[in-house]
């Protein structure tokens, strides 16, 4: 019997808290701008899947107000605050039915690219929308090279390039991740019957010591054995840990594709 693929960035890992601190710093401003583009959210029913540390669920709770409803789900909710301003549900997007809706807004950030059954999940989420409701999917597109914008040495740049190459070609695919998924979401939404499909692509630079660079260290910490199995050495991993804190390093964040599609009103 085939062993199920495991999620590479498990919330039970001791380093997971670092990721849940860095990802909001990298992405929340962009995500909030995209959700705000949907219009007034007051009173709406919102489903936040793969809620992580809950920063976007918390923002949605404030945006929808007391007359709205926000449900935050994750396969492991341990990083959500103990008394959140929204409802919480332990939930597996691939195995469990979509929580009862219908939903006016469904948001998933850095979730579907990790799920082998991502196309089927997208269709189920689209079907759970209320008429006129919006599905907002945000994922990294990691196949683009040239991550290093500046480095303290050519050898340092080569080391970051090696990390990125192994992450995209070996580490993530071994756990069911599809680095090309973000660019395929618009077509998948249209095939699922959604309309007004719109994608905005975001990225910016991050010097060593800031969230976008330190995410490299968090990735290595959580997938250390995978990187070693892919051919990196302990010395290389240690050097990367030092390098991502060096302000002379300047990296480009992964391109984030934010795609919105709406269920037809009639």
DRENPA-754534 format. One record per residue: residue in three letters; x negated, y, z negated of N, C-alpha, C, O in turn. Coordinates in steps of 0.2 Angstrom, whole numbers, padded with zeros to 4 digits, always signed. Example, Ala and Ser with C-alpha at 12.3 -4.5 7.8 and 13.67 -1.06 7.14 Angstrom:
BEGIN
Ala-0066-0028-0039-0062-0022-0039-0066-0016-0039-0071-0017-0042/Ser-0064-0011-0035-0068-0005-0036-0064+0000-0039-0067+0006-0040/
***
This chain:
BEGIN
Unk-0004-0006+0000+0000+0000+0000-0004+0006+0000-0009+0006-0004/Unk-0003+0011+0004-0007+0017+0005-0006+0021-0002-0001+0023-0004/Unk-0012+0024-0004-0012+0028-0010-0009+0035-0008-0012+0038-0003/Unk-0005+0038-0012-0002+0045-0011-0008+0050-0011-0012+0049-0016/Unk-0008+0055-0007-0013+0060-0007-0012+0064-0013-0006+0066-0015/Unk-0017+0066-0017-0017+0070-0023-0018+0077-0021-0022+0079-0016/Unk-0015+0082-0025-0016+0089-0024-0023+0091-0026-0025+0089-0032/Unk-0027+0094-0022-0034+0096-0024-0035+0100-0030-0039+0100-0034/Unk-0030+0105-0031-0030+0110-0036-0025+0109-0041-0021+0113-0042/Unk-0026+0103-0045-0021+0101-0050-0021+0106-0056-0026+0108-0058/Unk-0014+0108-0058-0013+0112-0063-0016+0110-0070-0017+0114-0075/Unk-0017+0103-0071-0020+0100-0077-0027+0101-0077-0030+0100-0083/Unk-0031+0103-0072-0038+0104-0072-0040+0110-0077-0036+0115-0076/Unk-0045+0109-0081-0047+0115-0085-0048+0122-0082-0047+0127-0084/Unk-0050+0121-0075-0052+0127-0072-0046+0130-0068-0046+0136-0065/Unk-0040+0127-0069-0034+0130-0065-0032+0137-0067-0029+0140-0063/Unk-0033+0138-0074-0031+0145-0076-0035+0150-0072-0032+0156-0071/Unk-0041+0149-0070-0045+0154-0067-0041+0155-0060-0041+0161-0058/Unk-0039+0150-0057-0036+0151-0050-0030+0155-0051-0028+0160-0047/Unk-0026+0154-0056-0019+0157-0057-0021+0165-0060-0016+0169-0060/Unk-0027+0166-0062-0028+0173-0063-0031+0177-0057-0029+0183-0056/Unk-0035+0173-0052-0037+0176-0046-0033+0177-0041-0033+0182-0037/Unk-0028+0172-0040-0024+0172-0034-0019+0178-0034-0018+0182-0029/Unk-0016+0180-0040-0012+0186-0041-0016+0192-0039-0013+0197-0036/Unk-0022+0193-0041-0026+0198-0040-0027+0199-0032-0028+0205-0030/Unk-0028+0193-0029-0029+0193-0022-0023+0195-0018-0023+0199-0013/Unk-0017+0192-0020-0012+0192-0015-0005+0195-0018-0001+0197-0014/Unk-0005+0197-0024+0002+0199-0026+0004+0206-0023+0010+0207-0021/Unk-0001+0210-0022+0001+0217-0019+0004+0216-0012+0009+0219-0010/Unk+0001+0211-0008+0004+0210-0001+0010+0206-0002+0015+0208+0002/Unk+0011+0201-0006+0017+0197-0007+0023+0202-0009+0028+0201-0006/Unk+0022+0206-0014+0027+0211-0016+0029+0215-0011+0035+0217-0010/Unk+0024+0218-0006+0026+0222-0001+0031+0218+0004+0035+0221+0007/Unk+0029+0212+0005+0033+0208+0010+0040+0206+0007+0045+0207+0011/Unk+0040+0205+0001+0047+0204-0002+0051+0210-0003+0057+0210-0002/Unk+0048+0216-0004+0051+0222-0004+0054+0224+0003+0059+0227+0003/Unk+0051+0221+0008+0053+0223+0015+0060+0220+0016+0063+0221+0021/Unk+0062+0215+0012+0069+0212+0013+0074+0216+0011+0080+0215+0013/Unk+0073+0222+0008+0078+0227+0006+0080+0226-0002+0076+0223-0006/Unk+0085+0229-0004+0087+0229-0011+0089+0222-0013+0093+0218-0010/Unk+0085+0219-0018+0086+0213-0021+0091+0212-0027+0092+0207-0029/Unk+0093+0218-0029+0098+0218-0035+0103+0213-0034+0107+0213-0029/Unk+0104+0208-0039+0109+0203-0039+0108+0197-0035+0113+0193-0035/Unk+0103+0197-0032+0102+0191-0027+0099+0185-0031+0097+0185-0037/Unk+0100+0179-0028+0098+0172-0030+0092+0171-0027+0091+0170-0021/Unk+0086+0170-0031+0080+0169-0028+0076+0162-0031+0077+0161-0037/Unk+0074+0159-0026+0070+0153-0028+0063+0154-0027+0061+0155-0021/Unk+0059+0153-0032+0051+0154-0032+0048+0147-0033+0048+0144-0038/Unk+0046+0144-0027+0043+0137-0027+0036+0137-0028+0032+0142-0025/Unk+0033+0132-0032+0026+0133-0033+0024+0139-0037+0019+0142-0034/Unk+0027+0140-0042+0027+0147-0045+0020+0148-0049+0019+0154-0050/Unk+0016+0143-0050+0009+0144-0053+0010+0148-0059+0012+0145-0064/Unk+0007+0154-0060+0006+0157-0066+0012+0162-0067+0013+0165-0072/Unk+0017+0162-0062+0023+0166-0063+0023+0173-0061+0028+0176-0063/Unk+0018+0176-0059+0018+0183-0058+0023+0185-0053+0026+0191-0054/Unk+0024+0182-0047+0029+0184-0042+0036+0182-0045+0041+0186-0044/Unk+0037+0177-0049+0044+0175-0052+0046+0181-0057+0051+0183-0057/Unk+0041+0183-0060+0042+0189-0065+0044+0195-0061+0049+0199-0063/Unk+0041+0197-0056+0042+0203-0052+0049+0202-0049+0053+0206-0049/Unk+0051+0196-0046+0058+0195-0043+0063+0196-0049+0068+0198-0047/Unk+0062+0193-0055+0067+0194-0060+0068+0202-0062+0074+0203-0063/Unk+0063+0206-0061+0064+0213-0062+0067+0216-0056+0071+0220-0057/Unk+0066+0214-0050+0069+0216-0044+0076+0215-0044+0080+0219-0041/Unk+0078+0209-0046+0085+0206-0045+0089+0209-0051+0095+0210-0050/Unk+0086+0210-0056+0090+0213-0062+0094+0208-0066+0094+0202-0064/Unk+0098+0210-0071+0102+0206-0075+0108+0202-0071+0110+0197-0073/Unk+0110+0205-0065+0115+0202-0061+0112+0197-0056+0116+0193-0053/Unk+0106+0196-0056+0103+0191-0051+0101+0185-0055+0102+0184-0061/Unk+0098+0180-0051+0095+0174-0054+0089+0172-0050+0088+0172-0044/Unk+0084+0171-0054+0077+0168-0052+0076+0162-0055+0076+0161-0061/Unk+0074+0157-0051+0072+0150-0053+0065+0149-0051+0064+0149-0045/Unk+0061+0148-0055+0054+0146-0054+0052+0139-0054+0054+0136-0060/Unk+0050+0136-0049+0048+0128-0049+0041+0127-0048+0038+0131-0045/Unk+0039+0121-0051+0032+0119-0049+0032+0112-0052+0036+0109-0056/Unk+0027+0108-0049+0027+0101-0051+0024+0101-0058+0024+0096-0061/Unk+0020+0106-0060+0017+0106-0066+0018+0114-0069+0015+0118-0066/Unk+0022+0115-0073+0024+0122-0075+0020+0124-0081+0022+0129-0085/Unk+0014+0121-0083+0011+0123-0089+0008+0130-0089+0006+0132-0095/Unk+0007+0133-0083+0004+0139-0083+0009+0145-0083+0007+0151-0083/Unk+0015+0143-0083+0021+0148-0084+0021+0151-0091+0020+0147-0096/Unk+0023+0157-0092+0023+0160-0099+0029+0156-0103+0033+0153-0100/Unk+0028+0156-0110+0032+0152-0114+0039+0155-0114+0044+0151-0115/Unk+0040+0161-0113+0047+0164-0114+0048+0169-0108+0048+0175-0108/Unk+0049+0165-0102+0049+0169-0096+0056+0173-0095+0061+0171-0098/Unk+0056+0178-0090+0062+0182-0089+0066+0178-0083+0070+0182-0080/Unk+0064+0172-0082+0068+0168-0076+0068+0161-0079+0065+0159-0084/Unk+0072+0157-0075+0073+0150-0076+0067+0146-0074+0064+0148-0069/Unk+0066+0141-0077+0060+0136-0075+0062+0129-0074+0066+0127-0078/Unk+0060+0126-0069+0062+0119-0067+0055+0115-0065+0052+0118-0060/Unk+0054+0110-0068+0049+0105-0065+0052+0102-0059+0057+0098-0060/Unk+0048+0102-0054+0051+0100-0047+0046+0099-0042+0041+0102-0042/Unk+0047+0093-0038+0043+0091-0033+0046+0093-0026+0051+0089-0025/Unk+0043+0097-0022+0047+0099-0016+0047+0093-0011+0052+0093-0007/Unk+0043+0089-0011+0043+0083-0007+0048+0078-0009+0051+0075-0005/Unk+0048+0077-0015+0052+0071-0018+0059+0072-0020+0063+0068-0020/Unk+0060+0079-0022+0066+0081-0025+0070+0085-0021+0068+0088-0016/Unk+0077+0084-0021+0081+0089-0017+0080+0096-0019+0078+0098-0025/Unk+0081+0101-0014+0080+0108-0016+0085+0110-0021+0091+0108-0021/Unk+0083+0113-0027+0088+0115-0032+0094+0118-0029+0094+0122-0024/Unk+0100+0117-0033+0106+0119-0030+0106+0127-0029+0104+0131-0033/Unk+0108+0129-0023+0109+0136-0021+0116+0137-0020+0121+0135-0024/Unk+0118+0141-0014+0113+0143-0009+0109+0149-0012+0111+0152-0017/Unk+0103+0150-0009+0098+0155-0011+0098+0161-0006+0098+0160+0000/Unk+0098+0167-0009+0097+0173-0004+0090+0174-0002+0088+0176+0003/Unk+0085+0172-0006+0078+0172-0005+0074+0166-0008+0075+0164-0013/Unk+0071+0163-0003+0066+0157-0005+0059+0159-0004+0058+0161+0002/Unk+0055+0159-0009+0048+0161-0007+0043+0155-0009+0044+0152-0015/Unk+0038+0154-0005+0033+0149-0007+0026+0151-0004+0025+0153+0001/Unk+0022+0152-0009+0015+0155-0007+0010+0149-0009+0009+0147-0014/Unk+0006+0148-0004+0000+0143-0004+0003+0136-0007+0000+0133-0011/Unk+0009+0134-0004+0012+0128-0006+0012+0123+0000+0010+0117-0001/Unk+0016+0125+0005+0017+0120+0010+0011+0117+0014+0011+0112+0016/Unk+0006+0121+0014+0000+0119+0018-0003+0113+0014-0007+0109+0017/Unk-0002+0112+0008-0004+0107+0004+0000+0100+0004-0002+0095+0002/Unk+0006+0101+0007+0011+0095+0007+0011+0092+0014+0012+0095+0019/Unk+0009+0085+0014+0009+0081+0020+0016+0082+0024+0016+0081+0030/Unk+0022+0082+0020+0028+0082+0023+0031+0089+0024+0037+0091+0023/Unk+0026+0094+0025+0028+0101+0025+0033+0103+0030+0038+0107+0029/Unk+0034+0100+0036+0039+0101+0041+0046+0100+0038+0050+0104+0039/Unk+0046+0094+0035+0053+0092+0032+0055+0096+0027+0061+0098+0026/Unk+0050+0098+0023+0051+0103+0017+0054+0110+0020+0059+0112+0017/Unk+0051+0112+0025+0053+0119+0028+0060+0118+0030+0064+0123+0029/Unk+0062+0113+0033+0069+0112+0036+0074+0112+0030+0079+0114+0030/Unk+0072+0108+0024+0076+0108+0018+0077+0115+0015+0083+0117+0013/Unk+0072+0118+0015+0072+0125+0012+0076+0130+0016+0081+0133+0014/Unk+0076+0129+0023+0080+0133+0027+0087+0132+0026+0091+0136+0027/Unk+0089+0125+0026+0096+0123+0025+0099+0125+0018+0105+0126+0018/Unk+0094+0127+0013+0097+0129+0007+0098+0136+0006+0100+0139+0001/Unk+0097+0140+0012+0098+0147+0012+0105+0149+0012+0109+0145+0016/Unk+0107+0154+0009+0114+0157+0010+0114+0160+0017+0109+0162+0020/Unk+0120+0161+0020+0120+0165+0027+0117+0172+0026+0118+0176+0021/Unk+0112+0173+0030+0108+0180+0030+0102+0179+0025+0098+0184+0025/Unk+0101+0174+0022+0096+0173+0017+0089+0172+0020+0089+0171+0026/Unk+0084+0174+0017+0077+0174+0020+0073+0169+0016+0073+0168+0010/Unk+0069+0165+0021+0064+0161+0019+0057+0164+0020+0056+0166+0025/Unk+0053+0165+0014+0047+0168+0015+0041+0163+0013+0041+0161+0007/Unk+0037+0162+0018+0032+0157+0017+0025+0160+0018+0024+0164+0023/Unk+0020+0160+0014+0014+0163+0014+0008+0157+0013+0008+0154+0008/Unk+0004+0157+0018-0001+0152+0017-0008+0155+0020-0008+0159+0025/Unk-0013+0152+0018-0020+0154+0021-0021+0150+0027-0019+0144+0028/Unk-0024+0154+0032-0026+0151+0038-0034+0151+0038-0037+0156+0038/Unk-0037+0145+0036-0044+0145+0034-0049+0143+0040-0055+0142+0039/Unk-0046+0141+0046-0050+0139+0051-0055+0144+0054-0060+0143+0058/Unk-0053+0151+0053-0057+0156+0056-0064+0156+0052-0064+0156+0046/Unk-0069+0157+0056-0076+0157+0053-0078+0165+0051-0073+0169+0051/Unk-0084+0166+0050-0087+0173+0049-0084+0175+0042-0081+0181+0042/Unk-0084+0171+0037-0082+0173+0030-0086+0178+0027-0084+0182+0023/Unk-0093+0178+0029-0098+0182+0025-0099+0189+0029-0100+0189+0035/Unk-0097+0194+0026-0098+0201+0029-0105+0204+0027-0108+0208+0031/Unk-0108+0202+0021-0114+0204+0019-0117+0199+0014-0113+0196+0010/Unk-0123+0198+0014-0126+0194+0009-0133+0196+0007-0137+0199+0011/Unk-0136+0194+0001-0142+0196-0001-0148+0193+0003-0154+0195+0003/Unk-0146+0187+0007-0151+0184+0011-0148+0180+0016-0142+0178+0015/Unk-0152+0178+0022-0149+0174+0027-0147+0167+0024-0142+0164+0026/Unk-0151+0165+0019-0150+0158+0016-0143+0158+0012-0140+0153+0012/Unk-0142+0164+0009-0136+0165+0005-0130+0164+0009-0125+0161+0008/Unk-0130+0168+0015-0125+0168+0020-0124+0161+0022-0118+0159+0023/Unk-0129+0157+0024-0128+0150+0026-0125+0146+0021-0121+0141+0023/Unk-0127+0147+0015-0124+0143+0010-0116+0144+0009-0112+0139+0008/Unk-0114+0150+0009-0107+0151+0009-0103+0148+0015-0098+0146+0015/Unk-0107+0149+0021-0104+0146+0027-0103+0138+0027-0098+0135+0029/Unk-0108+0135+0024-0108+0128+0023-0102+0126+0018-0098+0121+0019/Unk-0101+0130+0013-0096+0129+0008-0089+0129+0012-0085+0125+0011/Unk-0088+0134+0016-0082+0135+0020-0081+0130+0025-0075+0127+0025/Unk-0086+0128+0028-0086+0122+0033-0083+0116+0030-0079+0112+0032/Unk-0086+0114+0024-0084+0108+0021-0077+0108+0018-0074+0103+0018/Unk-0076+0114+0015-0069+0115+0012-0064+0114+0018-0059+0110+0016/Unk-0065+0117+0023-0059+0116+0029-0059+0109+0032-0054+0107+0034/Unk-0065+0107+0033-0066+0101+0038-0066+0094+0034-0064+0089+0036/Unk-0068+0094+0027-0068+0088+0023-0064+0088+0017-0060+0084+0016/Unk-0065+0093+0013-0062+0093+0006-0054+0094+0006-0051+0089+0004/Unk-0052+0099+0010-0044+0100+0010-0041+0095+0014-0036+0092+0011/Unk-0043+0093+0020-0039+0088+0024-0039+0081+0020-0034+0077+0021/Unk-0044+0080+0016-0044+0073+0013-0038+0073+0007-0036+0067+0005/Unk-0036+0079+0006-0030+0079+0001-0023+0081+0004-0018+0082+0001/Unk-0023+0080+0011-0017+0081+0015-0016+0089+0017-0011+0090+0019/Unk-0021+0093+0015-0020+0100+0017-0021+0101+0025-0025+0097+0028/Unk-0017+0105+0028-0018+0107+0035-0020+0114+0036-0015+0118+0035/Unk-0026+0115+0037-0028+0122+0038-0025+0126+0044-0025+0132+0044/Unk-0022+0123+0048-0019+0126+0054-0011+0128+0053-0008+0131+0057/Unk-0009+0126+0047-0002+0126+0046+0001+0133+0046+0006+0134+0049/Unk-0002+0138+0043+0000+0145+0043+0002+0148+0050+0007+0151+0051/Unk-0002+0146+0055-0001+0148+0062+0005+0145+0065+0007+0147+0070/Unk+0007+0139+0062+0012+0135+0065+0019+0136+0062+0024+0134+0064/Unk+0019+0140+0057+0025+0142+0053+0030+0145+0057+0036+0143+0057/Unk+0029+0150+0061+0034+0154+0065+0038+0149+0069+0044+0149+0070/Unk+0034+0145+0073+0037+0140+0078+0042+0135+0074+0047+0133+0076/Unk+0039+0133+0068+0043+0128+0064+0050+0131+0061+0055+0128+0061/Unk+0049+0138+0059+0055+0141+0057+0060+0142+0063+0066+0141+0062/Unk+0058+0144+0069+0063+0144+0074+0066+0137+0076+0072+0137+0077/Unk+0062+0132+0075+0064+0125+0077+0070+0123+0071+0074+0119+0073/Unk+0069+0126+0065+0074+0125+0060+0080+0129+0060+0084+0129+0056/Unk+0080+0133+0065+0086+0137+0066+0086+0144+0063+0091+0148+0063/Unk+0081+0146+0061+0080+0153+0058+0079+0158+0063+0077+0157+0069/Unk+0081+0164+0062+0081+0170+0066+0077+0175+0064+0075+0175+0058/Unk+0076+0181+0068+0072+0187+0065+0065+0185+0062+0063+0188+0057/Unk+0062+0180+0065+0056+0177+0062+0050+0182+0063+0049+0185+0069/Unk+0047+0184+0058+0042+0189+0058+0036+0187+0054+0036+0185+0048/Unk+0030+0188+0057+0024+0187+0053+0019+0193+0052+0018+0196+0057/Unk+0016+0194+0046+0011+0199+0045+0005+0195+0043+0006+0191+0038/Unk-0001+0197+0045-0007+0194+0043-0011+0199+0039-0012+0204+0041/Unk-0014+0196+0033-0017+0201+0029-0024+0198+0027-0024+0192+0026/Unk-0029+0202+0026-0035+0200+0023-0039+0206+0021-0037+0212+0024/Unk-0044+0206+0017-0048+0211+0015-0055+0209+0013-0056+0203+0012/Unk-0059+0213+0011-0066+0211+0009-0066+0211+0001-0063+0215-0002/Unk-0071+0206-0001-0071+0206-0008-0079+0205-0010-0082+0200-0008/Unk-0081+0210-0014-0088+0209-0016-0089+0204-0022-0084+0202-0025/Unk-0095+0201-0022-0097+0197-0028-0094+0199-0035-0096+0205-0036/Unk-0091+0195-0039-0089+0197-0045-0082+0199-0045-0079+0200-0051/Unk-0079+0200-0039-0071+0201-0039-0068+0195-0037-0070+0190-0035/Unk-0061+0195-0038-0057+0189-0037-0058+0185-0031-0058+0179-0031/Unk-0058+0189-0025-0059+0185-0019-0065+0181-0018-0065+0176-0015/Unk-0070+0184-0021-0077+0180-0021-0077+0174-0027-0079+0169-0025/Unk-0074+0176-0032-0074+0171-0038-0069+0165-0037-0070+0160-0040/Unk-0065+0166-0032-0060+0161-0030-0065+0155-0027-0063+0149-0028/Unk-0070+0156-0024-0075+0151-0022-0077+0147-0028-0077+0141-0027/Unk-0079+0150-0033-0081+0146-0039-0076+0142-0042-0077+0136-0044/Unk-0070+0145-0042-0064+0141-0045-0063+0135-0040-0061+0129-0043/Unk-0063+0136-0034-0062+0130-0029-0067+0125-0030-0066+0119-0031/Unk-0073+0127-0031-0079+0122-0032-0078+0118-0039-0079+0112-0039/Unk-0076+0122-0044-0075+0119-0051-0070+0114-0050-0070+0108-0054/Unk-0064+0115-0047-0059+0110-0047-0060+0104-0042-0057+0099-0042/Unk-0064+0105-0037-0065+0100-0032-0073+0098-0031-0075+0097-0026/Unk-0076+0099-0037-0083+0098-0037-0085+0091-0034-0090+0090-0030/Unk-0082+0086-0036-0084+0079-0034-0083+0078-0026-0086+0075-0023/Unk-0077+0082-0024-0076+0082-0017-0082+0085-0013-0084+0082-0008/Unk-0084+0091-0015-0090+0094-0012-0096+0090-0012-0100+0090-0007/Unk-0097+0087-0018-0103+0082-0018-0103+0076-0014-0108+0075-0010/Unk-0097+0073-0013-0096+0068-0008-0096+0070-0001-0098+0066+0003/Unk-0095+0076+0000-0095+0079+0007-0103+0081+0009-0104+0083+0015/Unk-0107+0081+0004-0114+0082+0006-0118+0087+0002-0124+0088+0003/Unk-0114+0091-0002-0118+0097-0005-0121+0094-0011-0119+0089-0014/Unk-0126+0098-0014-0130+0095-0019-0128+0099-0025-0125+0105-0025/Unk-0130+0097-0031-0129+0100-0037-0132+0107-0037-0130+0112-0040/Unk-0138+0107-0035-0142+0114-0034-0138+0119-0030-0138+0125-0031/Unk-0135+0117-0024-0132+0121-0020-0125+0124-0023-0124+0130-0023/Unk-0122+0119-0027-0116+0122-0030-0118+0127-0036-0114+0131-0037/Unk-0123+0125-0039-0125+0130-0044-0127+0137-0041-0126+0142-0044/Unk-0130+0137-0036-0132+0143-0032-0126+0147-0030-0126+0153-0031/Unk-0121+0143-0028-0115+0146-0026-0112+0150-0032-0109+0155-0031/Unk-0112+0147-0037-0109+0149-0043-0112+0156-0045-0109+0161-0047/Unk-0119+0156-0044-0122+0163-0046-0121+0168-0040-0120+0174-0042/Unk-0121+0165-0034-0120+0170-0028-0113+0174-0028-0113+0180-0027/Unk-0108+0170-0030-0101+0174-0030-0100+0179-0035-0096+0183-0035/Unk-0105+0179-0040-0105+0185-0045-0110+0190-0043-0110+0195-0046/Unk-0113+0190-0037-0118+0195-0035-0115+0200-0031-0112+0198-0026/Unk-0115+0206-0033-0112+0212-0029-0114+0213-0022-0111+0216-0018/Unk-0120+0210-0021-0123+0211-0014-0120+0206-0009-0121+0207-0003/Unk-0116+0201-0012-0112+0197-0007-0105+0201-0006-0102+0203-0010/Unk-0103+0200+0001-0097+0203+0003-0094+0198+0007-0096+0197+0013/Unk-0088+0195+0005-0084+0190+0009-0078+0193+0011-0074+0197+0008/Unk-0075+0190+0017-0069+0191+0019-0064+0186+0016-0065+0180+0016/Unk-0058+0188+0013-0053+0184+0011-0050+0180+0017-0050+0182+0022/Unk-0048+0174+0015-0044+0170+0020-0039+0174+0023-0035+0178+0019/Unk-0037+0173+0030-0031+0177+0033-0025+0174+0029-0024+0168+0029/Unk-0021+0178+0027-0015+0176+0024-0009+0177+0029-0008+0183+0030/Unk-0006+0172+0031+0000+0173+0036+0006+0173+0031+0008+0168+0028/Unk+0010+0179+0031+0016+0179+0028+0022+0179+0033+0023+0184+0037/Unk+0026+0174+0033+0031+0173+0038+0038+0173+0035+0039+0169+0030/Unk+0042+0177+0038+0049+0178+0035+0054+0176+0041+0053+0178+0047/Unk+0059+0171+0039+0064+0169+0044+0071+0170+0040+0071+0168+0034/Unk+0076+0171+0044+0083+0172+0041+0087+0167+0044+0087+0165+0050/Unk+0092+0164+0039+0097+0160+0041+0102+0165+0045+0104+0170+0042/Unk+0105+0163+0050+0110+0167+0054+0116+0168+0049+0118+0164+0045/Unk+0119+0174+0050+0124+0176+0045+0131+0173+0047+0135+0172+0043/Unk+0131+0171+0053+0137+0167+0055+0136+0161+0059+0140+0158+0062/
***
